[in-house]
């Protein structure tokens, strides 16, 4: 894969749910996306990219598809977007975009899927945000700027609470996690409040780890003895490597505060290069545990991401 590529076509759709169509040029607006495109907004999926090679391979299977048929904004050649890490940047003239998500979950299949039984956008498309604006058109050169290996750690939090998700209880633990991590220099990119549903939790953990490539995800709640407390089981199912020392250390520390900490079933583990840690549900316990974890957590993330050497060996 080279460091430069080229824009083949640019596409927009003025209304959500309609196919994007090719246009002569697009205007990128910082922190918003494409002027006049229905999917622009203050979120992490402002402008989508799809490789020309992937479209041509799809056409070779007999599908007659126009540019924009998969919902892509920019068709480009020269890059295998799927293999690029989140944080990669693209310079196109005056415009600068940053990769924020790899692929997407398809909830309602597009027209192409219904026609031929497949769509490449969920697995081959990528999404970006606009950092610097400019006009982009077919034929423009694309410069790839590798992700800064020393950029701030990214984080996300998920609160598990049936009453919270139903609006019957205010969630204070999730926002507290965000506040503490932000003060510590982390880039908190998402926060979710969902019911105690293990399948929903697994889906969100997989999305955050695989598509958004978040460095660390904290869950809060669902780690006790209640029949609805299934956070540890969901966490274990999505991880490929467990980190039992983290959960054990949290329990040991928490028992210096209250003996009931022994009843916690919290787990911790890694999915690829994402660390997932279960925290207790109460704001007080969340604060205590995060204060205890902060220093060793940073060291562990540096090792996981290859930013420093292994732990010293005697």
C-alpha positions as CSV (number, residue, x, y, z in Angstrom):
1,X,0.0,0.0,0.0
2,X,1.5,3.4,-1.0
3,X,1.3,6.7,0.8
4,X,-0.7,8.4,-1.9
5,X,-3.9,7.7,-3.8
6,X,-6.5,9.4,-5.9
7,X,-10.1,10.4,-5.7
8,X,-12.2,8.6,-8.4
9,X,-15.6,10.0,-7.6
10,X,-17.5,11.9,-4.9
11,X,-21.2,11.3,-4.0
12,X,-23.9,12.6,-1.7
13,X,-27.5,12.0,-0.8
14,X,-29.7,14.9,0.2
15,X,-32.1,12.7,2.2
16,X,-31.4,9.7,4.5
17,X,-32.5,6.4,3.1
18,X,-31.9,7.4,-0.5
19,X,-28.9,6.2,-2.6
20,X,-26.0,8.6,-2.9
21,X,-25.4,9.9,-6.4
22,X,-22.2,11.2,-8.1
23,X,-21.6,14.9,-8.1
24,X,-18.8,17.1,-9.7
25,X,-17.4,18.1,-6.3
26,X,-18.1,18.2,-2.6
27,X,-17.4,20.9,0.1
28,X,-16.1,19.5,3.4
29,X,-17.0,21.5,6.5
30,X,-14.9,21.0,9.7
31,X,-16.6,19.0,12.4
32,X,-19.7,18.6,10.2
33,X,-19.0,16.7,7.0
34,X,-20.2,17.3,3.5
35,X,-22.3,20.4,2.9
36,X,-25.7,19.3,1.7
37,X,-25.2,15.6,2.6
38,X,-27.9,14.0,4.7
39,X,-25.4,12.2,6.9
40,X,-23.4,15.2,7.9
41,X,-23.5,16.2,11.6
42,X,-21.5,16.4,14.8
43,X,-20.8,12.7,15.1
44,X,-18.0,10.3,14.2
45,X,-19.3,9.1,10.8
46,X,-19.3,12.3,8.7
47,X,-17.6,11.2,5.5
48,X,-17.3,7.6,4.2
49,X,-14.7,6.1,1.9
50,X,-14.7,3.0,-0.2
51,X,-11.9,1.6,-2.4
52,X,-12.4,1.5,-6.1
53,X,-10.8,-1.9,-6.2
54,X,-13.5,-3.3,-3.9
55,X,-16.3,-1.9,-6.1
56,X,-14.7,-3.3,-9.2
57,X,-14.4,-6.7,-7.6
58,X,-18.1,-6.6,-6.7
59,X,-18.9,-5.6,-10.3
60,X,-17.0,-8.7,-11.5
61,X,-19.5,-10.8,-9.7
62,X,-22.2,-9.6,-12.1
63,X,-23.6,-6.7,-10.1
64,X,-24.3,-3.4,-12.0
65,X,-23.7,-0.7,-9.4
66,X,-23.1,3.0,-9.8
67,X,-20.8,5.0,-7.6
68,X,-22.6,5.8,-4.4
69,X,-24.7,2.7,-4.5
70,X,-23.2,1.4,-1.3
71,X,-23.6,4.7,0.6
72,X,-20.0,5.8,0.1
73,X,-19.1,9.5,-0.2
74,X,-15.6,9.2,-1.6
75,X,-14.4,6.5,-4.0
76,X,-10.6,6.3,-4.1
77,X,-7.9,4.1,-5.4
78,X,-4.5,3.3,-3.9
79,X,-5.5,2.3,-0.4
80,X,-6.9,-0.8,1.3
81,X,-9.0,1.2,3.8
82,X,-10.0,-1.8,5.8
83,X,-6.4,-2.4,6.9
84,X,-5.8,1.1,8.1
85,X,-5.9,1.9,11.9
86,X,-8.3,4.4,13.4
87,X,-6.5,7.7,13.7
88,X,-5.1,7.5,10.1
89,X,-5.5,10.9,8.4
90,X,-6.1,11.8,4.7
91,X,-5.0,15.1,3.2
92,X,-7.0,16.0,0.0
93,X,-6.0,19.5,-1.1
94,X,-6.9,21.9,1.8
95,X,-9.1,19.2,3.4
96,X,-7.9,17.0,6.3
97,X,-10.0,14.0,7.5
98,X,-9.3,11.5,10.2
99,X,-10.4,7.8,10.2
100,X,-12.8,7.1,13.1
101,X,-14.4,3.7,12.3
102,X,-13.8,0.6,10.3
103,X,-16.9,-0.9,8.7
104,X,-20.3,-0.7,10.2
105,X,-23.2,-2.8,11.5
106,X,-26.0,-3.0,9.0
107,X,-29.4,-2.9,10.7
108,X,-31.6,-2.4,7.6
109,X,-30.2,-3.8,4.4
110,X,-29.7,-1.4,1.5
111,X,-31.2,-1.8,-2.0
112,X,-28.0,-3.4,-3.3
113,X,-28.2,-6.1,-0.6
114,X,-31.8,-6.8,-1.5
115,X,-30.9,-7.0,-5.2
116,X,-27.8,-9.3,-5.0
117,X,-27.8,-10.6,-1.4
118,X,-24.6,-8.8,-0.4
119,X,-23.2,-5.3,0.3
120,X,-19.5,-4.5,0.7
121,X,-19.9,-1.2,2.7
122,X,-20.3,-2.9,6.2
123,X,-17.0,-4.7,5.9
124,X,-15.0,-2.7,3.4
125,X,-16.1,0.9,4.0
126,X,-14.5,3.3,6.5
127,X,-15.7,6.5,8.1
128,X,-14.0,9.8,8.9
129,X,-14.5,13.2,10.5
130,X,-13.5,16.4,8.9
131,X,-10.7,18.3,10.7
132,X,-10.0,20.9,8.0
133,X,-12.4,21.9,5.3
134,X,-12.0,22.2,1.5
135,X,-13.4,21.3,-1.9
136,X,-12.8,17.7,-3.1
137,X,-13.4,16.4,-6.6
138,X,-12.5,13.4,-8.9
139,X,-8.8,13.4,-9.8
140,X,-7.6,15.0,-6.5
141,X,-4.6,13.4,-4.9
142,X,-4.9,11.8,-1.5
143,X,-2.0,11.8,0.9
144,X,-2.1,9.2,3.7
145,X,-0.8,10.4,7.1
146,X,-0.1,7.6,9.5
147,X,-1.8,7.7,12.9
148,X,0.3,9.3,15.6
149,X,1.5,6.4,17.8
150,X,1.7,8.6,20.8
151,X,-1.7,10.2,20.6
152,X,-4.0,10.2,23.6
153,X,-5.5,6.9,24.7
154,X,-9.1,6.5,23.6
155,X,-11.8,5.3,25.9
156,X,-15.5,4.5,26.1
157,X,-17.9,3.6,28.9
158,X,-21.0,1.5,29.1
159,X,-23.5,1.6,32.0
160,X,-25.6,-1.5,32.6
161,X,-28.9,-0.6,34.3
162,X,-32.4,-1.7,33.5
163,X,-33.8,1.3,35.5
164,X,-31.3,3.7,34.0
165,X,-32.1,2.6,30.5
166,X,-35.8,3.0,31.2
167,X,-35.3,6.5,32.4
168,X,-36.3,5.6,36.0
169,X,-32.9,6.3,37.5
170,X,-30.2,8.8,36.7
171,X,-26.9,7.3,35.6
172,X,-24.1,9.0,37.6
173,X,-21.4,6.3,37.2
174,X,-20.9,6.5,33.4
175,X,-20.5,10.3,33.3
176,X,-18.1,10.0,36.3
177,X,-15.9,7.6,34.4
178,X,-15.9,10.1,31.5
179,X,-15.0,13.0,33.7
180,X,-12.2,11.2,35.5
181,X,-10.6,9.8,32.3
182,X,-10.8,13.2,30.5
183,X,-9.0,14.8,33.4
184,X,-6.4,12.1,33.2
185,X,-5.8,13.0,29.5
186,X,-7.9,10.2,27.8
187,X,-10.0,10.9,24.7
188,X,-13.4,9.6,25.7
189,X,-15.2,9.0,22.4
190,X,-18.4,7.2,23.5
191,X,-20.7,6.6,26.4
192,X,-23.7,4.3,26.5
193,X,-26.5,3.5,28.9
194,X,-28.1,0.2,28.1
195,X,-30.3,-2.4,30.0
196,X,-28.8,-5.5,31.6
197,X,-28.9,-7.5,28.4
198,X,-25.8,-9.6,27.7
199,X,-26.4,-9.8,24.0
200,X,-26.7,-6.0,23.7
201,X,-23.6,-5.6,25.7
202,X,-21.6,-8.1,23.6
203,X,-22.7,-6.3,20.5
204,X,-21.5,-2.9,21.8
205,X,-18.2,-4.2,23.1
206,X,-17.5,-5.9,19.7
207,X,-18.4,-2.7,17.8
208,X,-16.3,-0.4,20.0
209,X,-13.3,-2.8,19.9
210,X,-13.4,-3.9,16.2
211,X,-14.9,-0.9,14.4
212,X,-13.8,2.0,16.6
213,X,-10.7,0.4,17.9
214,X,-11.1,2.0,21.4
215,X,-8.1,1.4,23.6
216,X,-10.0,0.8,26.8
217,X,-13.7,0.2,27.6
218,X,-15.1,0.5,31.1
219,X,-18.4,-1.1,32.0
220,X,-20.2,-0.2,35.2
221,X,-22.9,-2.3,36.8
222,X,-24.1,-5.9,36.3
223,X,-21.4,-7.6,38.3
224,X,-23.2,-8.8,41.3
225,X,-25.4,-11.8,42.3
226,X,-28.7,-10.7,40.8
227,X,-30.1,-13.0,38.1
228,X,-29.9,-10.0,35.6
229,X,-26.2,-9.4,36.4
230,X,-24.5,-10.8,33.4
231,X,-21.8,-8.3,32.6
232,X,-18.8,-10.6,33.4
233,X,-20.2,-13.4,31.3
234,X,-20.7,-11.1,28.3
235,X,-17.2,-9.6,28.8
236,X,-15.5,-13.1,28.9
237,X,-17.3,-14.2,25.7
238,X,-16.0,-11.3,23.6
239,X,-12.4,-11.3,24.9
240,X,-9.6,-13.4,23.4
241,X,-7.3,-12.9,26.3
242,X,-8.3,-12.4,30.0
243,X,-6.4,-10.2,32.4
244,X,-7.5,-11.7,35.8
245,X,-5.0,-9.6,37.8
246,X,-7.0,-6.4,37.1
247,X,-10.2,-7.8,38.5
248,X,-8.5,-9.5,41.4
249,X,-6.7,-6.3,42.3
250,X,-9.9,-4.2,42.2
251,X,-11.6,-6.7,44.5
252,X,-8.7,-6.8,46.9
253,X,-8.5,-3.0,47.1
254,X,-12.3,-2.6,47.3
255,X,-12.3,-5.0,50.3
256,X,-10.3,-2.5,52.2
257,X,-13.3,-0.2,51.9
258,X,-16.1,-2.8,52.4
259,X,-16.2,-6.6,52.9
260,X,-19.1,-6.9,50.5
261,X,-16.6,-6.3,47.7
262,X,-15.9,-10.0,47.8
263,X,-19.3,-10.5,46.2
264,X,-18.2,-8.8,43.0
265,X,-17.9,-11.1,39.9
266,X,-16.2,-8.5,37.8
267,X,-13.9,-9.6,35.0
268,X,-11.3,-7.9,32.7
269,X,-9.8,-8.9,29.4
270,X,-8.6,-7.9,26.0
271,X,-10.2,-8.1,22.6
272,X,-7.4,-7.5,20.0
273,X,-5.9,-4.2,21.2
274,X,-8.9,-3.1,23.3
275,X,-8.8,-3.6,27.1
276,X,-12.2,-4.2,28.7
277,X,-12.7,-3.7,32.5
278,X,-15.8,-4.2,34.6
279,X,-16.3,-1.7,37.4
280,X,-18.9,-1.7,40.2
281,X,-22.2,0.1,39.7
282,X,-22.1,2.8,42.4
283,X,-20.4,6.2,41.7
284,X,-18.5,6.0,45.0
285,X,-17.0,2.6,44.1
286,X,-16.3,3.7,40.5
287,X,-14.3,6.7,41.8
288,X,-12.3,4.6,44.2
289,X,-11.5,1.9,41.7
290,X,-10.5,4.3,38.9
291,X,-8.2,6.2,41.2
292,X,-6.6,2.9,42.2
293,X,-6.3,1.8,38.6
294,X,-5.1,4.9,36.8
295,X,-1.3,4.6,37.0
296,X,-0.9,0.8,36.3
297,X,-3.6,1.1,33.6
298,X,-1.6,3.6,31.6
299,X,1.5,1.3,31.8
300,X,-0.6,-1.7,30.7
301,X,-2.1,0.2,27.7
302,X,1.3,1.3,26.6
303,X,2.5,-2.3,26.5
304,X,-0.6,-3.6,24.8
305,X,-0.3,-1.0,22.1
306,X,3.5,-1.5,21.7
307,X,4.4,2.0,22.9
308,X,6.9,0.7,25.5
309,X,8.8,-2.4,26.4
310,X,7.6,-5.4,28.3
311,X,7.5,-5.4,32.1
312,X,11.0,-5.9,33.7
313,X,12.0,-9.4,34.5
314,X,14.1,-10.4,37.4
